[in-house]
Amino acid sequence: MPKFNRSVLLYNGNAGQSTVDSVLRLAVPHIAQASHSLEIIQTASPEEFERACQIAAMDADILFIAGGDGTVHSAVRALAEIADPAPIAILPSGTANDFARTLNIPLDLDLAAPALINGDIKKIDTGKINGGSFLNFAGIGVITDASSNIDPTLKERYGKISYFMSALQSMRQATPFSVQLKIDGISYVEEGVLVLVMNGKSIGTHNFPLATIDPADGLLDLFVIQTSSLAAIREWFSLAQPEVVTEELEHITHYQGQSISISTDEELDVDTDGEIYLKTPLDIEIQPGSLKMLIPKQPEDFI
C-alpha cells in the first residue's frame, strides 16, 4: 500500500538539463511507487516556485523539493506564510546541499529518495529574520563576500571546491568590523570578519558537528570569527572535530539564544542560506518546530 496519498515534486526548470534528468530518472520511480498519486511541477522563476509550493502545500501529503540550498530556502520562505503546510522532503540536487547534509540525507538521488520514503516526519526549527525566514544560516561579513565572489564557471566545473576557493580569497581580503549583538536581551559588542547565525550544521559543504548545533533544539548558534588570520582559520575548521570546546577558542566567540539582534556601524549585506537580499540591522528569532520535514531514520540521539 502506498505510503502517501498525494505527493507533489517541485523543481526549478532553470536548474540545468542534467540536474532535471537526474531527478526524473533517479528519484521519481521511488516516489511514484510510494504514492497513490504524484504530481510533478516544473517552475520557471523563484516567484512561480514559491507560489506553487504554497498551493501544493494546502492539500498534498508531502512536498518533495528537488534542488539546492537556494531552492530549499525559497520553499521555506513560501511555507512560512501559510498555516500548517504539508511536510517537505529535500531531494538534494544542488552544489552544496548543506541542509540535506545536516539531516543526513544521502547526496545520491537514487539513495536519497528511498531513504526519505522509509524515513520519519520530524518537526524542524526555522529562523525568522526581518519578516522573512531561513533554514540553515544567516551571516554577514566574509560569508557574503564568498557567495558574491563565486565564479559561475568554476562552480559549474569544480562544484563544492569553488566554495573553498572563493572563501579563501574573501578571507585574505577581509577587514574586521564592529558588530553590536543582543542575545535574549543581553547586549554584547564584538569585532570580527564574519558573523554566523546557524540552525544547521553545514555551510559550503563544511560540516560542524558540534553537539550544541541541533536544528530541533529551539536554539540558534551564533559564531563571531574575529580575524582572518591563519590561526582563526585553523580554529574555524577545527569545529569539525566533535571534541573541540568552543569556550577554549581564542579567535572565535560562540553564543546561543532564541532571540538575536545584530547591528553594524555601516549597512552590510546579509547571506541567508546562500541567498543575498537583506541588509543589517537584523532581528532574528527561532521558530521552534515550525516546519515538518521527512528525513531518513536517524540515531536515537539525533533530533
C-alpha positions in Angstrom: 0.0 0.0 0.0 1.5 3.4 -0.9 2.8 5.5 2.0 1.4 8.8 0.6 -2.0 9.5 -0.9 -0.9 12.6 -2.8 2.7 13.6 -3.4 4.0 16.7 -5.2 7.5 17.0 -6.6 8.6 20.6 -7.3 11.8 21.7 -9.1 13.2 24.7 -10.8 13.2 24.2 -14.5 16.2 26.5 -14.8 18.4 24.2 -12.8 20.0 22.7 -15.9 19.0 19.8 -18.0 21.4 17.3 -16.4 20.0 18.0 -13.0 16.5 17.8 -14.1 17.2 14.5 -15.9 18.8 13.1 -12.8 15.8 14.0 -10.6 13.3 12.5 -13.0 15.4 9.4 -13.7 16.6 8.5 -10.3 14.1 9.9 -7.8 10.7 9.8 -9.5 10.4 6.0 -9.7 10.9 5.6 -6.0 8.4 8.4 -5.2 5.8 7.1 -7.6 5.9 3.7 -6.1 5.3 5.1 -2.7 2.5 7.4 -3.8 -1.2 6.8 -4.7 -0.8 9.9 -7.0 2.2 12.0 -7.9 2.2 15.5 -9.5 5.4 16.9 -10.9 5.6 20.6 -11.1 8.3 22.5 -13.0 8.6 26.2 -12.4 10.5 28.9 -14.3 11.1 31.6 -11.7 11.6 31.9 -7.9 8.2 33.7 -7.6 6.4 30.9 -9.5 8.2 28.3 -7.4 7.1 29.9 -4.1 3.5 30.2 -5.3 3.5 26.6 -6.5 4.8 25.5 -3.1 2.0 27.4 -1.2 -0.7 25.9 -3.4 0.6 22.4 -3.3 1.1 22.5 0.5 -2.6 23.1 1.0 -3.7 19.5 0.2 -0.7 17.3 -0.5 0.6 14.7 1.9 4.2 15.5 1.2 6.2 18.0 -0.9 9.4 16.7 -2.4 11.7 19.7 -3.1 14.3 18.9 -5.7 17.2 21.4 -5.8 20.0 23.0 -3.9 20.0 25.2 -0.8 18.6 28.2 -2.7 15.6 26.2 -3.8 15.0 24.8 -0.3 15.3 28.4 1.1 12.6 29.5 -1.3 10.3 26.7 -0.2 10.8 27.5 3.5 10.1 31.2 2.8 6.9 30.3 1.0 5.6 27.8 3.5 6.2 30.2 6.4 3.4 32.3 5.1 0.7 29.6 5.4 -0.8 27.7 8.3 0.0 24.1 8.9 1.6 23.3 5.5 2.4 19.8 4.3 5.7 18.3 5.3 8.6 18.7 2.9 11.4 16.4 1.8 14.7 17.5 0.3 15.9 15.8 -2.8 19.5 17.2 -2.9 20.4 18.2 -6.4 22.4 21.4 -5.9 26.1 22.1 -5.4 26.5 22.3 -1.6 23.2 20.7 -0.3 24.0 21.9 3.1 20.8 21.3 5.0 20.5 17.9 3.4 23.9 17.2 4.9 22.6 18.4 8.3 19.7 15.9 8.1 22.0 13.0 6.8 20.1 12.8 3.6 22.2 10.8 1.0 23.5 13.1 -1.7 23.0 10.4 -4.4 19.4 10.8 -5.5 19.0 7.1 -6.1 19.7 6.6 -2.4 18.1 9.8 -1.1 14.6 9.0 -2.4 14.2 5.6 -0.7 15.9 6.8 2.4 13.3 9.6 2.7 10.4 7.4 1.8 11.3 5.0 4.6 12.1 7.8 7.0 10.1 9.7 9.6 8.4 13.1 9.7 10.1 15.4 12.3 9.5 19.0 13.4 12.4 21.2 12.5 13.2 24.7 13.7 13.4 27.7 11.3 14.7 31.2 11.8 12.5 34.3 11.3 14.6 37.2 10.0 13.3 40.7 9.3 10.0 39.3 8.4 11.4 36.5 6.2 12.7 33.0 7.0 15.8 30.9 6.8 16.5 27.3 7.4 20.3 26.8 7.6 22.1 30.0 8.4 22.2 33.8 8.3 25.6 35.6 8.1 27.4 38.8 7.4 31.0 39.6 6.5 33.2 37.1 4.7 30.2 34.8 4.1 28.5 37.3 1.8 31.8 38.2 0.0 32.4 34.5 -0.6 28.9 33.9 -2.0 29.2 37.0 -4.2 32.7 36.1 -5.5 31.9 32.6 -6.6 32.7 32.3 -10.3 29.8 30.6 -12.0 32.1 28.9 -14.5 34.2 27.5 -11.6 31.1 26.5 -9.7 29.9 24.5 -12.8 33.3 22.9 -13.3 34.5 22.3 -9.8 31.3 22.2 -7.7 31.9 22.4 -4.0 35.6 23.2 -4.4 34.6 26.6 -5.8 33.2 27.5 -2.3 36.5 26.9 -0.7 38.4 28.9 -3.4 36.0 31.8 -3.0 36.1 31.7 0.8 39.9 31.7 0.9 40.0 34.6 -1.4 37.5 36.5 0.6 39.3 35.8 3.9 42.6 37.2 2.5 40.7 40.5 1.7 38.6 40.7 4.9 38.6 43.8 7.1 37.2 43.5 10.6 34.1 45.4 11.5 32.3 46.3 14.7 29.0 44.5 15.5 26.5 45.1 18.2 24.6 42.0 19.4 21.6 41.5 21.7 21.0 37.9 22.5 18.0 37.0 24.7 18.0 40.6 26.0 21.8 40.7 26.9 24.0 43.1 24.9 27.5 42.4 23.6 29.9 44.3 21.4 32.3 42.3 19.1 34.7 42.8 16.3 35.1 40.3 13.5 35.3 39.5 9.9 32.4 37.0 10.0 29.2 36.6 12.0 27.2 33.5 11.5 23.8 32.5 13.0 23.4 28.8 12.5 20.4 26.4 12.6 22.1 23.7 10.5 25.5 22.1 10.8 26.9 22.6 7.3 28.0 25.7 5.3 29.6 25.4 1.9 29.8 21.6 2.4 31.9 22.1 5.5 30.4 20.2 8.5 30.4 21.5 12.1 29.2 18.5 14.2 29.1 20.5 17.4 26.8 18.9 19.9 25.3 22.3 20.5 24.0 22.7 16.9 20.7 20.9 16.6 18.0 22.0 14.1 15.3 20.9 16.6 16.5 22.3 19.9 14.7 25.6 19.9 18.1 27.5 19.9 20.3 29.3 17.3 24.1 29.2 17.5 26.0 32.4 16.8 29.7 32.5 15.9 31.9 35.5 15.5 35.2 35.0 13.8 37.4 37.8 15.0 40.2 37.9 12.4 41.2 36.5 9.1 44.5 35.2 10.4 45.7 31.7 9.7 45.1 30.9 13.4 41.5 31.9 13.2 41.0 29.9 10.0 42.5 26.8 11.7 40.1 27.3 14.6 37.2 27.6 12.3 38.0 24.3 10.6 38.7 22.7 13.9 35.0 23.0 14.7 34.5 19.9 12.6 36.1 17.9 15.4 33.5 16.9 17.9 35.9 17.2 20.9 36.5 20.9 20.4 35.3 23.1 23.3 34.2 26.5 21.8 34.9 28.3 25.1 38.6 27.5 24.7 38.9 29.1 21.3 41.0 32.3 21.1 39.7 33.7 17.8 36.1 32.6 17.7 33.2 33.6 20.0 30.2 31.3 20.4 26.8 32.2 21.7 23.4 30.5 21.8 19.9 32.1 22.0 16.3 32.3 20.9 16.2 36.0 20.0 19.1 37.7 18.3 19.5 41.3 17.2 22.5 42.3 15.0 23.5 45.8 14.1 26.6 47.3 12.4 28.0 50.8 12.0 27.6 50.5 8.2 24.8 48.7 6.4 26.1 45.3 5.4 24.7 42.6 3.1 23.2 39.5 4.7 23.5 36.0 3.3 20.6 33.7 4.2 21.0 30.1 3.1 23.3 31.3 0.2 20.8 34.0 -0.9 21.7 37.7 -0.6 18.8 40.1 -0.5 18.7 41.5 3.1 20.9 44.1 4.9 21.7 44.9 8.5 20.3 45.6 11.1 18.7 42.2 11.7 16.1 40.9 14.1 16.2 37.1 14.3 14.0 34.7 16.2 13.9 30.9 16.4 10.6 29.4 15.3 10.7 26.1 17.2 9.3 23.1 15.3 7.7 25.3 12.7 8.5 23.1 9.7 7.6 19.4 9.3 10.3 17.6 7.3 10.6 14.0 6.1 14.0 12.8 7.0 15.9 9.4 6.9 15.7 7.4 10.1 18.3 8.7 12.4 20.3 7.5 15.5 18.4 7.9 18.8 20.4 10.9 19.8 19.7 12.9 16.6 16.8 15.4 16.8 
